Amino acid sequence: MKKLFVLNGGAAVKPGNKSAYLDFQDPVAAFMKGGINTGDVLVYDATLKALAYDEIRNVQFNHAKDPALWPADGSYDATIIRGSNYLTETLDLGHVVPLLEKLKGPIVPIGVGAQAGKYKKLQMPAGSVRAWKIIADKCETIGVRGFYSAEVFNDIGIKNVRVIGCPSFYRSLRPSITLSKVDPAAARVGLTLNKYLAADYASNATKTNRMQRALIEAVAKRASSTLYSQGEREETLAIYTTGEEKIAHVRSILAKFDLSGHKEAEDLLANRMRAWFDVDDWAKDAAKTVDVMVGFRLHGNVIALHQGIPAVFFTYDTRIRELANTFAVPAVEIEDYMPVNLEKILEKADFSKVEHIYRQNYAEYHRFLTENRLNHVLVKPVAQPPEKALSTPNRVDVQPTMDEVIGWFRGEVDKMSGEVEALRNRAWSLELALKDARQPKVA
């Protein structure tokens, strides 16, 4: 029997070990406690589809301190680590070290990435450095998602890395993909959003949220459009609740994006928003519902790409930028802070580069799984692995008209000025209140 131990898989596994899902009896109760990133479930699902094991056992990193959850004798045919944002200045994996030392056989991370708002040298916690050096000694190569992640490993003395991107891109298990053609004017658009982007998850939170607002407005005008929630709390509750409770969640989301009273956006959120906890169902729905996916959720867009549905990323942190470059996915950079013309974006996006780069990255992924002696089901590549790791920026060059730029920045300046004025008024009111509080009370 081939036995696989998984660190940080993070989802239930269906019989047959080929699919991952979130096993919710009551989604409303679950999401009342907080959001759950279903993108992580997609990564796990895609990883399982590529591997071939009879028995799979999972332990989450946050439970890894407990020896009662460890394999009794430390022996599995292999251990994998589900890819995620493990290379940060704030995540310390020191508590996982005793388990890593006990595990026998290879420990293979698949799709590990560095996380920061913008490019910088990372000061990794000492516990994480120790953990990754143990892992590096127990595998042939560590699979990383791009150049930046490889550089972070190099900075802590780990050289045996291979740039494979994210396993979610290969979920189809096909050695090549062909993206369907897009009609910019009539395409059914799938939208992905993330309203909690700041600090290490956005180079500029204000620009990111304002660009999302503009994209919501553009997509909402298309009656055929669909918004996919990727485990966000309020969005998911807006789908699974009814009546006044549903209305309250919808209005809260609109307020977050300064879209209160926007009827088209409200209709999108109230009537054309979906959330899936089973990755197979999520993929099937996207395949029959949208012609192109656009937005701010990495895996919300990847759920389309691996099925041959074009996607356009809006890039705002190192993770999105790194993966967009690794696979040459058309990208709109939020730091450019230009008006959003959806039809022009779809018209100018070059999807042919994705098809070409994918074939080479697939070959690299095949080589990575093979050299780490993981049992996998990937068919023979149709291209050679790249001679060196790929990084192919594919920016969408819309070139807005002068009137579009003037209109965009006039509205943005008015909005920012209003917010500054509101802050000044609040500061003035607080100052008066403090001054009044300091006045001696007259008996």
C-alpha positions as CSV (number, residue, x, y, z in Angstrom):
1,M,0.0,0.0,0.0
2,K,1.3,3.4,-1.0
3,K,0.9,5.8,2.0
4,L,1.1,9.6,1.8
5,F,1.4,11.9,4.8
6,V,0.3,15.5,4.1
7,L,1.2,18.6,6.1
8,N,-1.3,21.5,5.9
9,G,-3.7,19.9,3.4
10,G,-6.6,21.7,5.0
11,A,-9.6,19.9,3.5
12,A,-11.6,16.6,3.5
13,V,-10.6,14.0,0.9
14,K,-13.2,12.2,-1.2
15,P,-13.0,8.4,-1.6
16,G,-10.4,7.5,-4.1
17,N,-8.1,10.3,-2.9
18,K,-8.4,12.4,-6.0
19,S,-10.6,15.3,-4.8
20,A,-10.7,17.8,-1.9
21,Y,-13.7,19.6,-0.4
22,L,-14.9,21.4,2.7
23,D,-17.3,19.2,4.6
24,F,-19.9,21.6,5.9
25,Q,-23.1,20.4,7.4
26,D,-24.1,24.0,8.1
27,P,-22.3,26.6,6.0
28,V,-24.0,29.6,7.7
29,A,-22.8,28.4,11.2
30,A,-19.3,27.8,9.8
31,F,-19.0,31.2,8.2
32,M,-20.5,33.1,11.1
33,K,-17.2,32.2,12.8
34,G,-15.0,33.6,10.0
35,G,-14.0,33.2,6.3
36,I,-12.2,30.2,4.9
37,N,-10.0,30.5,1.8
38,T,-11.3,27.9,-0.7
39,G,-8.3,28.7,-2.9
40,D,-6.2,26.5,-0.5
41,V,-8.7,23.7,-1.1
42,L,-8.2,24.0,-4.8
43,V,-4.4,23.7,-4.4
44,Y,-4.8,20.6,-2.3
45,D,-7.3,19.2,-4.8
46,A,-5.0,19.7,-7.8
47,T,-2.1,18.2,-5.9
48,L,-4.2,15.1,-5.1
49,K,-5.2,14.7,-8.7
50,A,-1.6,14.5,-9.8
51,L,-0.5,12.0,-7.2
52,A,-1.3,8.3,-6.8
53,Y,-1.6,7.0,-3.2
54,D,-3.9,4.5,-1.5
55,E,-3.9,6.1,1.9
56,I,-3.7,9.8,2.8
57,R,-3.4,11.3,6.2
58,N,-3.3,15.1,6.9
59,V,-2.1,17.2,9.8
60,Q,-2.4,20.9,9.8
61,F,0.6,23.1,10.8
62,N,-1.3,24.6,13.7
63,H,-1.8,21.1,15.1
64,A,1.8,19.9,14.4
65,K,2.9,20.4,18.0
66,D,0.7,17.5,19.2
67,P,2.7,14.2,19.0
68,A,-0.6,12.3,19.3
69,L,-1.4,13.4,15.7
70,W,2.0,12.2,14.3
71,P,2.4,8.9,12.5
72,A,3.1,6.3,15.2
73,D,6.4,5.2,13.7
74,G,7.1,8.2,11.5
75,S,7.0,6.1,8.4
76,Y,5.1,7.0,5.3
77,D,6.2,6.4,1.7
78,A,6.3,10.2,1.3
79,T,5.3,13.4,3.0
80,I,4.2,16.4,1.0
81,I,3.6,20.0,2.1
82,R,0.7,21.7,0.4
83,G,1.9,24.9,-1.2
84,S,1.0,28.2,0.3
85,N,2.5,31.5,1.6
86,Y,5.0,30.0,4.0
87,L,7.9,32.3,3.4
88,T,7.0,35.4,5.4
89,E,8.5,37.5,8.2
90,T,5.7,36.7,10.5
91,L,5.1,32.9,10.1
92,D,7.4,30.9,12.4
93,L,7.4,27.2,11.7
94,G,9.7,26.3,14.6
95,H,7.0,24.3,16.3
96,V,6.9,21.9,13.3
97,V,10.6,21.0,13.6
98,P,10.2,18.0,16.0
99,L,7.7,16.4,13.6
100,L,9.9,17.1,10.6
101,E,12.9,15.5,12.4
102,K,10.8,12.4,13.2
103,L,9.3,11.8,9.8
104,K,11.0,9.2,7.7
105,G,11.3,9.3,3.9
106,P,11.2,12.3,1.6
107,I,9.4,15.5,2.6
108,V,8.4,17.4,-0.6
109,P,6.9,20.9,-0.6
110,I,4.8,21.5,-3.7
111,G,4.3,25.2,-4.7
112,V,5.8,27.1,-1.7
113,G,5.8,30.9,-2.0
114,A,7.1,34.1,-0.5
115,Q,4.5,36.7,0.6
116,A,5.0,40.4,0.8
117,G,3.2,43.5,-0.5
118,K,6.1,44.5,-2.7
119,Y,9.5,43.1,-3.4
120,K,11.9,43.2,-0.5
121,K,14.5,41.0,1.3
122,L,12.7,39.0,3.9
123,Q,14.0,38.5,7.4
124,M,12.8,34.9,8.1
125,P,12.1,33.8,11.6
126,A,14.9,31.5,13.0
127,G,12.4,28.6,13.5
128,S,11.3,28.7,9.9
129,V,14.8,28.8,8.6
130,R,15.6,25.7,10.7
131,A,12.4,23.9,9.5
132,W,13.1,24.6,5.8
133,K,16.7,23.4,6.1
134,I,15.5,20.1,7.5
135,I,13.0,19.8,4.7
136,A,15.6,20.7,2.0
137,D,17.8,17.9,3.3
138,K,14.9,15.4,3.0
139,C,14.0,16.1,-0.6
140,E,15.7,16.4,-4.0
141,T,14.1,19.7,-4.7
142,I,11.6,22.1,-3.1
143,G,8.9,23.2,-5.6
144,V,8.5,27.0,-5.5
145,R,6.1,29.2,-7.4
146,G,8.5,31.7,-8.9
147,F,11.8,33.6,-8.9
148,Y,11.1,35.7,-5.8
149,S,10.4,32.5,-3.7
150,A,13.5,30.9,-5.1
151,E,15.5,34.0,-4.1
152,V,14.2,33.9,-0.5
153,F,15.3,30.3,-0.2
154,N,18.7,31.2,-1.7
155,D,19.1,34.0,0.9
156,I,18.8,31.4,3.7
157,G,21.3,29.0,2.0
158,I,18.8,26.6,0.4
159,K,19.7,26.0,-3.3
160,N,17.8,22.8,-4.2
161,V,14.7,24.5,-5.5
162,R,12.7,24.1,-8.7
163,V,10.3,26.8,-10.0
164,I,7.0,24.9,-10.8
165,G,4.4,27.6,-10.2
166,C,1.4,26.4,-8.3
167,P,-0.1,22.9,-8.7
168,S,-3.5,24.4,-9.2
169,F,-2.6,25.4,-12.7
170,Y,-2.1,21.7,-13.7
171,R,-5.4,20.5,-12.2
172,S,-6.5,19.2,-15.7
173,L,-3.4,16.9,-15.8
174,R,-3.0,17.9,-19.4
175,P,0.4,18.6,-20.8
176,S,-1.0,21.5,-22.8
177,I,-4.0,23.8,-22.7
178,T,-5.8,25.8,-25.4
179,L,-7.6,28.9,-24.2
180,S,-10.9,29.7,-25.8
181,K,-11.5,32.9,-27.8
182,V,-13.0,35.8,-26.1
183,D,-15.6,38.2,-27.5
184,P,-14.7,41.4,-25.6
185,A,-18.2,42.9,-26.0
186,A,-20.4,39.9,-25.3
187,A,-18.3,37.6,-23.1
188,R,-19.9,36.3,-19.9
189,V,-17.5,37.5,-17.2
190,G,-16.7,35.8,-13.9
191,L,-15.5,38.2,-11.2
192,T,-13.3,37.5,-8.2
193,L,-12.8,39.9,-5.4
194,N,-10.8,40.3,-2.1
195,K,-11.8,43.2,0.1
196,Y,-9.2,42.4,2.8
197,L,-6.0,43.3,1.1
198,A,-3.4,45.3,3.1
199,A,0.1,45.1,4.7
200,D,1.9,42.0,3.3
201,Y,-1.1,41.3,0.9
202,A,-1.1,44.5,-1.1
203,S,1.6,47.0,-2.2
204,N,-1.1,49.7,-1.8
205,A,-4.4,48.9,-0.1
206,T,-6.2,52.1,-1.2
207,K,-5.3,51.6,-4.9
208,T,-6.3,47.9,-4.7
209,N,-9.7,48.6,-3.2
210,R,-10.5,51.5,-5.6
211,M,-9.5,49.4,-8.6
212,Q,-11.8,46.6,-7.3
213,R,-14.6,49.1,-7.0
214,A,-14.1,50.2,-10.6
215,L,-14.0,46.5,-11.8
216,I,-17.2,45.8,-9.9
217,E,-19.0,48.7,-11.7
218,A,-17.8,47.5,-15.1
219,V,-18.7,43.8,-14.6
220,A,-22.0,44.5,-12.9
221,K,-23.2,46.3,-16.1
222,R,-23.2,42.9,-17.9
223,A,-26.3,41.0,-16.9
224,S,-24.6,37.7,-17.8
225,S,-21.8,38.3,-15.3
226,T,-21.2,36.2,-12.2
227,L,-19.3,37.0,-8.9
228,Y,-17.5,34.0,-7.3
229,S,-16.8,34.2,-3.6
230,Q,-13.7,32.4,-2.6
231,G,-14.6,31.8,1.1
232,E,-15.0,35.4,2.1
233,R,-17.3,35.6,5.2
234,E,-19.8,38.2,4.2
235,E,-20.0,37.2,0.6
236,T,-20.7,33.6,1.5
237,L,-23.3,34.5,4.1
238,A,-25.0,36.8,1.6
239,I,-25.4,33.7,-0.6
240,Y,-26.6,31.3,2.1
241,T,-28.9,33.6,4.1
242,T,-32.2,35.1,3.2
243,G,-34.4,38.1,3.9
244,E,-33.1,41.0,6.0
245,E,-30.0,39.1,7.0
246,K,-29.0,38.7,3.3
247,I,-29.7,42.3,2.5
248,A,-27.6,43.4,5.5
249,H,-24.6,41.4,4.2
250,V,-25.0,42.7,0.6
251,R,-25.1,46.3,1.8
252,S,-22.1,45.8,4.0
253,I,-20.1,44.6,1.0
254,L,-21.3,47.5,-1.1
255,A,-20.3,50.0,1.7
256,K,-16.8,48.5,1.8
257,F,-16.3,49.3,-1.9
258,D,-18.1,52.7,-1.7
259,L,-20.9,51.4,-3.8
260,S,-23.9,51.9,-1.5
261,G,-27.0,52.5,-3.6
262,H,-25.4,51.2,-6.8
263,K,-28.3,49.1,-8.2
264,E,-26.4,47.1,-10.7
265,A,-23.7,46.2,-8.2
266,E,-26.4,45.3,-5.6
267,D,-28.1,43.0,-8.2
268,L,-24.7,41.3,-8.9
269,L,-24.1,40.6,-5.2
270,A,-27.7,39.6,-4.3
271,N,-28.6,37.5,-7.4
272,R,-25.5,36.6,-9.3
273,M,-23.0,35.6,-6.6
274,R,-21.9,32.0,-6.0
275,A,-19.7,30.1,-3.5
276,W,-18.6,26.5,-3.8
277,F,-17.0,24.2,-1.2
278,D,-16.5,21.2,-3.5
279,V,-13.7,22.0,-6.0
280,D,-15.2,19.6,-8.6
281,D,-18.5,21.5,-8.4
282,W,-16.8,24.9,-8.5
283,A,-14.9,24.0,-11.7
284,K,-18.0,22.6,-13.4
285,D,-20.0,25.7,-12.6
286,A,-17.3,28.0,-13.9
287,A,-17.0,26.0,-17.1
288,K,-20.7,26.4,-17.9
289,T,-21.2,29.9,-16.6
290,V,-18.3,32.1,-17.8
291,D,-16.3,32.9,-20.9
292,V,-13.5,34.7,-19.1
293,M,-12.5,35.3,-15.5
294,V,-11.2,38.6,-14.2
295,G,-10.3,39.8,-10.8
296,F,-8.3,39.8,-7.6
297,R,-8.4,36.2,-6.4
298,L,-5.5,34.1,-7.6
299,H,-7.3,30.7,-7.5
300,G,-10.6,32.2,-8.4
301,N,-9.0,32.9,-11.7
302,V,-7.0,29.7,-11.9
303,I,-10.2,27.6,-11.6
304,A,-10.9,29.0,-15.1
305,L,-7.4,28.7,-16.6
306,H,-6.9,25.0,-16.1
307,Q,-10.1,24.4,-18.0
308,G,-9.1,26.5,-21.0
309,I,-11.1,29.5,-19.9
310,P,-9.1,32.7,-20.3
311,A,-8.4,34.8,-17.2
312,V,-6.9,38.3,-16.5
313,F,-5.2,38.9,-13.1
314,F,-5.2,42.2,-11.3
315,T,-1.8,42.2,-9.6
316,Y,-1.2,43.8,-6.2
317,D,1.3,41.7,-4.2
318,T,4.4,39.5,-4.7
319,R,2.4,36.3,-4.9
320,I,0.0,37.4,-7.7
321,R,2.8,39.1,-9.6
322,E,5.1,36.1,-9.3
323,L,2.6,33.6,-10.5
324,A,1.2,35.8,-13.3
325,N,4.8,36.1,-14.5
326,T,5.6,32.4,-14.1
327,F,2.7,31.5,-16.4
328,A,2.6,34.7,-18.6
329,V,-1.0,35.4,-17.6
330,P,-2.4,38.7,-18.8
331,A,-2.2,41.2,-15.9
332,V,-3.4,44.6,-15.0
333,E,-1.1,46.2,-12.4
334,I,-2.9,48.1,-9.7
335,E,0.2,50.4,-9.2
336,D,-0.5,51.8,-12.7
337,Y,-3.8,53.0,-11.2
338,M,-5.5,53.6,-14.5
339,P,-9.3,53.6,-15.3
340,V,-10.9,50.2,-15.8
341,N,-12.3,49.7,-19.3
342,L,-13.4,46.1,-19.2
343,E,-14.0,45.7,-23.0
344,K,-10.6,47.1,-23.8
345,I,-8.8,44.9,-21.3
346,L,-10.4,41.8,-22.8
347,E,-9.5,43.1,-26.3
348,K,-5.9,43.8,-25.5
349,A,-5.1,40.7,-23.4
350,D,-2.7,38.3,-25.1
351,F,-3.7,34.8,-24.0
352,S,-1.4,33.0,-26.5
353,K,1.6,33.4,-24.3
354,V,-0.1,31.4,-21.6
355,E,-0.5,28.4,-23.9
356,H,3.2,28.4,-24.9
357,I,4.5,28.9,-21.3
358,Y,2.2,26.3,-19.8
359,R,3.6,23.5,-21.8
360,Q,7.1,24.2,-20.6
361,N,6.0,24.6,-17.0
362,Y,4.1,21.4,-17.1
363,A,7.2,19.6,-18.2
364,E,9.1,21.2,-15.3
365,Y,6.3,20.0,-12.9
366,H,6.5,16.5,-14.3
367,R,10.3,16.5,-13.8
368,F,9.9,17.8,-10.2
369,L,7.5,15.1,-9.1
370,T,9.6,12.4,-10.8
371,E,12.9,13.5,-9.4
372,N,11.4,13.5,-5.9
373,R,10.1,10.0,-6.4
374,L,6.5,10.8,-5.8
375,N,4.0,8.5,-7.3
376,H,2.2,10.6,-9.9
377,V,-0.2,10.2,-12.9
378,L,1.1,13.0,-15.1
379,V,1.4,12.0,-18.8
380,K,4.5,12.6,-20.7
381,P,5.2,16.3,-21.5
382,V,4.8,17.6,-25.1
383,A,7.6,20.1,-24.6
384,Q,11.0,20.3,-22.9
385,P,11.3,21.9,-19.4
386,P,12.7,25.4,-19.7
387,E,16.5,25.8,-19.7
388,K,16.0,28.3,-16.8
389,A,13.0,29.2,-14.7
390,L,10.5,31.3,-16.6
391,S,9.4,34.8,-15.7
392,T,7.4,36.4,-18.5
393,P,5.4,39.5,-17.6
394,N,2.4,39.9,-19.8
395,R,0.9,43.3,-18.9
396,V,-2.3,44.4,-20.6
397,D,-1.6,47.7,-22.3
398,V,-5.0,49.4,-22.6
399,Q,-3.7,52.9,-23.2
400,P,-6.8,54.9,-22.0
401,T,-7.9,58.1,-23.8
402,M,-7.1,61.4,-22.2
403,D,-10.8,61.9,-21.4
404,E,-10.9,58.6,-19.6
405,V,-7.8,59.4,-17.6
406,I,-9.0,62.9,-16.6
407,G,-12.5,61.5,-15.7
408,W,-10.9,58.7,-13.6
409,F,-8.5,60.9,-11.7
410,R,-11.0,63.7,-11.2
411,G,-13.4,61.2,-9.5
412,E,-10.6,59.6,-7.5
413,V,-9.2,63.0,-6.3
414,D,-12.7,64.1,-5.2
415,K,-13.1,60.8,-3.3
416,M,-9.7,61.1,-1.6
417,S,-10.3,64.7,-0.8
418,G,-13.6,63.9,0.8
419,E,-12.0,61.2,3.0
420,V,-9.2,63.6,4.1
421,E,-11.8,66.2,5.0
422,A,-13.8,63.7,6.9
423,L,-10.7,62.6,8.9
424,R,-9.9,66.3,9.6
425,N,-13.4,66.9,10.9
426,R,-13.2,63.8,13.1
427,A,-9.8,64.9,14.4
428,W,-11.2,68.4,15.2
429,S,-14.2,67.0,17.0
430,L,-11.9,64.7,19.0
431,E,-9.7,67.7,19.9
432,L,-12.7,69.7,21.1
433,A,-14.0,66.7,23.1
434,L,-10.6,66.3,24.8
435,K,-10.3,70.0,25.5
436,D,-13.8,69.9,27.1
437,A,-12.9,66.9,29.1
438,R,-9.8,68.7,30.6
439,Q,-11.9,71.7,31.7
440,P,-12.4,71.6,35.5
441,K,-15.9,70.7,36.5
442,V,-17.9,73.5,38.2
443,A,-19.7,72.3,41.3
